[in-house]
Amino acid sequence: MTFDTFNHISISQASDELNVSLDTIRRWDKKGLIKAYRDTNGHRFFNPKELADLKAKTNGAGKDVGYKVLKAPKKSAYKVLELFAGCGGLALGMENAGLNCEMLVEIDKNAALTLKTNRPKWNVVADDIANVDFREVQADVVAGGFPCQAFSYAGKRMGFEDTRGTLFFEFARAIKEIQPKLVLGENVKGLEKHDNGRTLETMLSVLEE
């Protein structure tokens, strides 16, 4: 053992001290934003002083912590429609970039409720994308992470044979009806090689059309 566990605190204590989740602590450790010390069993322990310094930095005191949320100095005129919005991770990034969230579509009721709770002024549509008519929607950007399980290495990789895979075509329909200036689609690495590249080729063909 290379350090004194009595003078260090556990990862759960560190989580409470910084008021962040255990996953966040682990992620910061992997990125080198916080240093974890491991005992002979591989359990993470943290130096209280280092945590105090990090806490001061994340609260806006002390030196630059090396990462921060970037925000545009002023609002843009561009409007965003986000599909498969989840709890708003991408939408928050768009908001910080100065873009205006015109509409967010999310079928999961709890995720949609999270969006409405955190941003009461956002136009959140809690419905299946297939039920939404986009022809009257005006947006400069259409964004969305259409479900990736159909193409993921972790899934069965059935692609368009999986009903979740067909949601890409709803994504494409929204683009066709809105005619935005920019499209942002997010998926998993497995999509690139799925069906020897033919799946991605089909998607690009649909988007170009």
SELUM-155453 format. One record per residue: z, y, x of N, C-alpha, C in turn; residue in three letters. Coordinates in steps of 0.05 Angstrom, whole numbers, padded with zeros to 5 digits, always signed. Layout:
! SELUM-155453
ZYXZYXZYXALA ...
This chain:
! SELUM-155453
+00000-00024+00017+00000+00000+00000+00000+00025+00018MET -00018+00043+00013-00022+00066+00031-00008+00091+00021THR +00005+00090-00001+00019+00114-00011+00044+00106-00027PHE +00061+00125-00032+00086+00120-00045+00083+00124-00075ASP +00084+00102-00090+00080+00104-00119+00102+00120-00133THR +00126+00122-00120+00148+00137-00132+00142+00167-00133PHE +00125+00176-00115+00118+00204-00115+00091+00210-00128ASN +00081+00191-00142+00055+00194-00156+00059+00185-00185HIS +00040+00193-00202+00042+00187-00230+00019+00170-00239ILE +00022+00155-00260+00002+00137-00270-00021+00152-00284SER -00043+00138-00289-00066+00151-00302-00059+00160-00331ILE -00041+00145-00345-00034+00153-00372-00017+00179-00371SER +00000+00181-00351+00016+00206-00347-00002+00229-00340GLN -00022+00223-00323-00041+00244-00315-00057+00254-00339ALA -00064+00235-00357-00079+00242-00381-00062+00261-00399SER -00036+00255-00401-00018+00272-00417-00015+00299-00404ASP -00013+00299-00378-00008+00324-00363-00032+00343-00365GLU -00056+00332-00364-00080+00349-00365-00091+00352-00393LEU -00080+00336-00412-00088+00337-00440-00118+00330-00443ASN -00125+00309-00429-00153+00298-00431-00150+00268-00435VAL -00172+00255-00443-00171+00226-00447-00171+00210-00421SER -00164+00185-00423-00164+00167-00400-00192+00165-00388LEU -00212+00164-00406-00240+00162-00397-00248+00186-00381ASP -00238+00210-00390-00244+00234-00375-00232+00233-00347THR -00207+00224-00345-00194+00221-00319-00210+00203-00301ILE -00219+00180-00312-00235+00161-00296-00261+00173-00287ARG -00274+00188-00306-00300+00201-00299-00296+00222-00277ARG -00275+00238-00279-00269+00258-00258-00264+00244-00232TRP -00250+00222-00232-00245+00207-00208-00271+00198-00195ASP -00289+00186-00211-00315+00177-00200-00332+00199-00189LYS -00330+00223-00202-00346+00245-00193-00333+00260-00169LYS -00309+00252-00162-00295+00265-00140-00282+00292-00148GLY -00279+00297-00174-00266+00322-00182-00236+00320-00181LEU -00226+00295-00181-00197+00290-00179-00194+00265-00162ILE -00174+00264-00145-00170+00241-00127-00150+00222-00137LYS -00158+00197-00140-00140+00176-00149-00132+00159-00125ALA -00107+00151-00124-00097+00133-00104-00091+00106-00117TYR -00099+00085-00105-00096+00058-00117-00075+00041-00103ARG -00060+00027-00120-00041+00009-00108-00055-00018-00102ASP -00039-00038-00094-00051-00063-00086-00064-00078-00109THR -00057-00071-00134-00070-00083-00157-00094-00067-00168ASN -00100-00045-00154-00123-00029-00162-00117-00008-00183GLY -00092-00005-00190-00085+00015-00211-00085+00043-00199HIS -00095+00062-00215-00098+00089-00206-00071+00104-00208ARG -00064+00119-00187-00042+00137-00187-00051+00164-00177PHE -00036+00186-00185-00045+00213-00178-00022+00229-00167PHE -00029+00247-00149-00010+00265-00136-00003+00287-00156ASN +00022+00291-00163+00029+00312-00183+00021+00340-00175PRO +00022+00346-00149+00015+00373-00140-00015+00377-00144LYS -00031+00357-00137-00060+00359-00141-00067+00362-00171GLU -00053+00348-00188-00057+00351-00217-00050+00380-00226LEU -00028+00390-00215-00019+00417-00223-00040+00438-00215ALA -00052+00434-00191-00073+00452-00181-00097+00450-00200ASP -00105+00425-00207-00128+00421-00225-00123+00434-00252LEU -00098+00430-00262-00091+00441-00288-00093+00471-00288LYS -00085+00484-00266-00086+00513-00264-00115+00522-00263ALA -00132+00506-00249-00160+00513-00247-00175+00511-00274LYS -00169+00489-00289-00182+00486-00314-00172+00505-00335THR -00149+00517-00330-00139+00537-00349-00148+00565-00341ASN -00165+00567-00321-00177+00592-00313-00162+00606-00290GLY -00141+00593-00279-00126+00605-00257-00134+00590-00231ALA -00127+00602-00208-00132+00588-00183-00161+00590-00175GLY -00168+00574-00155-00196+00574-00144-00215+00560-00163LYS -00241+00564-00157-00262+00551-00173-00259+00521-00171ASP -00258+00507-00194-00254+00478-00194-00279+00463-00186VAL -00302+00478-00185-00327+00465-00177-00345+00457-00201GLY -00335+00460-00225-00351+00455-00249-00342+00474-00271TYR -00360+00482-00287-00353+00499-00309-00374+00498-00331LYS -00367+00506-00355-00386+00506-00377-00403+00532-00374VAL -00429+00528-00371-00447+00551-00369-00454+00561-00397LEU -00454+00587-00400-00461+00598-00426-00481+00621-00422LYS -00501+00623-00439-00520+00644-00437-00506+00671-00444ALA -00514+00692-00429-00501+00718-00434-00507+00730-00461PRO -00529+00722-00473-00535+00732-00500-00550+00711-00516LYS -00551+00716-00542-00564+00697-00561-00594+00699-00559LYS -00607+00676-00562-00636+00675-00563-00645+00676-00592SER -00670+00682-00596-00681+00682-00624-00690+00654-00632ALA -00690+00635-00613-00700+00608-00618-00681+00592-00636TYR -00693+00577-00654-00677+00560-00673-00681+00531-00666LYS -00660+00515-00670-00660+00487-00663-00654+00470-00688VAL -00670+00449-00691-00664+00428-00710-00657+00403-00694LEU -00633+00392-00698-00625+00368-00684-00622+00345-00703GLU -00635+00323-00696-00634+00298-00712-00616+00278-00698LEU -00604+00260-00713-00585+00240-00702-00564+00256-00685PHE -00552+00276-00698-00536+00296-00683-00509+00285-00673ALA -00499+00263-00684-00474+00252-00675-00451+00272-00680GLY -00433+00275-00660-00411+00294-00663-00417+00321-00651CYS -00441+00325-00640-00449+00352-00632-00450+00357-00602GLY -00450+00336-00585-00451+00340-00556-00476+00356-00548GLY -00499+00348-00557-00524+00362-00550-00524+00389-00563LEU -00515+00391-00588-00516+00416-00603-00498+00437-00589ALA -00476+00429-00578-00459+00448-00563-00473+00458-00538LEU -00488+00441-00525-00504+00449-00502-00525+00469-00510GLY -00538+00464-00532-00558+00483-00542-00545+00510-00549MET -00522+00508-00562-00507+00533-00569-00500+00549-00545GLU -00490+00535-00524-00482+00548-00499-00506+00560-00485ASN -00530+00549-00490-00555+00559-00478-00565+00584-00494ALA -00551+00591-00515-00558+00614-00531-00576+00608-00554GLY -00583+00583-00559-00600+00576-00582-00584+00574-00608LEU -00598+00576-00630-00585+00576-00656-00590+00550-00670ASN -00569+00536-00678-00572+00511-00692-00579+00516-00721CYS -00604+00512-00728-00614+00517-00755-00605+00495-00774GLU -00606+00469-00765-00599+00447-00781-00592+00423-00763MET -00572+00408-00772-00565+00383-00758-00564+00360-00778LEU -00577+00339-00772-00579+00316-00790-00564+00292-00778VAL -00545+00281-00793-00529+00259-00783-00520+00241-00806GLU -00526+00215-00805-00520+00197-00827-00491+00188-00828ILE -00478+00187-00804-00451+00178-00803-00432+00199-00815ASP -00417+00192-00836-00401+00212-00850-00379+00224-00832LYS -00367+00207-00816-00345+00217-00799-00356+00237-00777ASN -00379+00230-00766-00391+00247-00746-00399+00274-00759ALA -00411+00272-00783-00419+00296-00797-00395+00314-00804ALA -00373+00301-00811-00348+00316-00817-00338+00330-00792LEU -00341+00316-00769-00332+00329-00744-00349+00354-00739THR -00375+00352-00743-00392+00375-00739-00384+00398-00758LEU -00379+00392-00783-00372+00413-00802-00345+00425-00796LYS -00327+00408-00786-00300+00418-00780-00300+00437-00756THR -00315+00429-00735-00316+00444-00710-00334+00469-00712ASN -00354+00467-00729-00373+00490-00732-00379+00494-00762ARG -00361+00506-00777-00364+00509-00806-00390+00523-00814PRO -00400+00540-00797-00424+00556-00803-00450+00540-00799LYS -00449+00518-00785-00473+00502-00780-00482+00489-00806TRP -00508+00487-00809-00520+00473-00832-00522+00444-00826ASN -00502+00428-00834-00501+00400-00828-00510+00384-00853VAL -00530+00367-00849-00540+00350-00871-00530+00322-00865VAL -00512+00313-00881-00500+00286-00878-00516+00266-00895ALA -00539+00257-00884-00557+00240-00899-00574+00224-00880ASP -00588+00204-00892-00607+00189-00877-00631+00207-00872ASP -00641+00207-00847-00664+00224-00840-00688+00219-00858ILE -00691+00194-00867-00714+00187-00884-00714+00202-00911ALA -00690+00212-00919-00688+00227-00944-00692+00257-00941ASN -00696+00266-00917-00697+00295-00912-00726+00305-00910VAL -00732+00325-00925-00758+00338-00925-00757+00362-00906ASP -00773+00361-00885-00772+00382-00864-00794+00403-00867PHE -00810+00401-00888-00833+00419-00890-00826+00448-00894ARG -00802+00454-00904-00794+00481-00908-00776+00491-00885GLU -00771+00474-00866-00752+00481-00844-00768+00495-00822VAL -00757+00517-00813-00769+00532-00791-00751+00529-00766GLN -00763+00518-00745-00748+00513-00721-00767+00515-00697ALA -00757+00526-00675-00773+00527-00650-00770+00502-00634ASP -00747+00489-00637-00741+00465-00621-00732+00442-00640VAL -00744+00419-00636-00735+00395-00650-00724+00376-00629VAL -00698+00369-00632-00685+00353-00612-00671+00329-00625ALA -00666+00308-00610-00651+00286-00621-00652+00261-00604GLY -00630+00247-00605-00628+00221-00591-00632+00199-00611GLY -00657+00192-00617-00662+00171-00636-00649+00145-00626PHE -00638+00129-00644-00622+00105-00636-00635+00089-00614PRO -00619+00082-00594-00629+00069-00570-00624+00039-00569CYS -00608+00028-00588-00601+00000-00586-00625-00018-00586GLN -00647-00010-00600-00671-00026-00601-00685-00029-00575ALA -00679-00011-00556-00693-00011-00530-00674-00015-00507PHE -00648-00014-00511-00629-00015-00490-00628-00043-00476SER -00622-00042-00450-00617-00067-00435-00594-00082-00447TYR -00575-00067-00459-00551-00080-00470-00556-00093-00497ALA -00578-00086-00509-00584-00097-00536-00604-00120-00534GLY -00616-00127-00556-00635-00149-00557-00663-00140-00550LYS -00667-00113-00548-00692-00101-00539-00715-00110-00557ARG -00711-00109-00583-00732-00116-00602-00751-00093-00607MET -00744-00069-00598-00763-00047-00602-00768-00040-00631GLY -00794-00037-00637-00802-00030-00664-00797-00052-00685PHE -00791-00076-00676-00784-00098-00694-00756-00094-00705GLU -00740-00079-00691-00713-00072-00699-00715-00047-00718ASP -00702-00048-00741-00705-00026-00760-00695+00001-00747THR -00676-00001-00728-00667+00023-00715-00689+00035-00698ARG -00706+00018-00687-00728+00028-00671-00748+00044-00686GLY -00751+00038-00712-00770+00053-00728-00762+00081-00734THR -00737+00088-00728-00727+00115-00733-00742+00135-00715LEU -00754+00125-00693-00770+00143-00677-00792+00156-00694PHE -00804+00140-00713-00825+00151-00729-00815+00172-00749PHE -00790+00171-00756-00778+00193-00772-00775+00218-00754GLU -00768+00214-00730-00767+00235-00710-00794+00249-00707PHE -00815+00232-00706-00842+00242-00703-00851+00257-00729ALA -00842+00246-00752-00849+00259-00778-00837+00287-00779ARG -00813+00290-00770-00800+00317-00770-00816+00336-00752ALA -00825+00326-00729-00841+00343-00711-00867+00351-00725ILE -00880+00332-00738-00905+00338-00752-00902+00359-00774LYS -00880+00357-00789-00876+00375-00812-00866+00403-00803GLU -00852+00404-00780-00841+00429-00771-00860+00444-00751ILE -00874+00428-00735-00892+00440-00714-00876+00459-00696GLN -00857+00449-00681-00840+00466-00664-00855+00473-00638PRO -00844+00492-00623-00855+00499-00597-00848+00478-00575LYS -00825+00465-00579-00815+00447-00559-00801+00423-00572LEU -00804+00400-00560-00792+00375-00570-00774+00363-00548VAL -00750+00355-00555-00733+00341-00536-00723+00315-00548LEU -00732+00293-00537-00724+00266-00546-00708+00252-00524GLY -00686+00240-00532-00669+00226-00512-00666+00197-00519GLU -00668+00180-00499-00664+00151-00503-00653+00138-00478ASN -00656+00112-00475-00644+00097-00453-00666+00089-00433VAL -00657+00082-00409-00675+00074-00387-00693+00051-00395LYS -00681+00032-00412-00696+00009-00419-00722+00014-00435GLY -00723+00038-00447-00746+00046-00463-00772+00047-00445LEU -00768+00056-00421-00791+00059-00403-00806+00033-00398GLU -00792+00011-00396-00804-00014-00389-00806-00034-00412LYS -00796-00025-00435-00797-00043-00459-00825-00051-00465HIS -00829-00077-00470-00855-00088-00476-00876-00080-00456ASP -00868-00081-00430-00886-00075-00408-00897-00046-00410ASN -00881-00028-00421-00889+00000-00422-00905+00007-00447GLY -00912-00013-00463-00929-00007-00487-00914+00009-00508ARG -00887+00004-00510-00871+00019-00530-00872+00049-00524THR -00866+00056-00499-00866+00084-00492-00894+00096-00495LEU -00915+00080-00488-00942+00089-00491-00949+00095-00520GLU -00939+00078-00538-00943+00083-00566-00929+00108-00575THR -00904+00112-00566-00890+00136-00574-00904+00162-00564MET -00913+00162-00540-00926+00185-00529-00952+00190-00544LEU -00966+00169-00551-00991+00172-00567-00985+00184-00594SER -00964+00175-00607-00956+00186-00633-00949+00216-00630VAL -00934+00223-00610-00927+00251-00606-00951+00269-00600LEU -00969+00259-00583-00993+00274-00577-01010+00278-00602GLU -01011+00258-00619-01027+00260-00644-01015+00281-00662GLU 
